[in-house]
């Protein structure tokens, strides 16, 4: 899935409403995530039909002032999985979760 992060200064006028969502959908975007802190506003856009190289600037213009933003493209994406058959809650060295109230599933298998 193609992905891009667009960053603006925190005081930039960034809009995410139905009109902006419609324009982004027309560019192939299917998911929008808003990130922010005291200094920046970031929007992550992704979608199977989204081509960030071709459409990132148009997407930025749909959301706010394109000249104020930075566009970051993925440099690396890695899927993480357990290297062994055990791990997570199946790891025998981890304490078993207690049985939740009202649960019919036993805590220990």
Secondary structure, 3 states (H helix, E strand, C coil): CEEEEEEEECCCCCCCCHHHHHHHHHCCCCEEEEEECCCEEEEEEEECCCCHHHHHHHHHHHHCCHHHCEEEECCCCCCCCCCCCCCHHHCCCCCCCCCCCCCCCCCCC
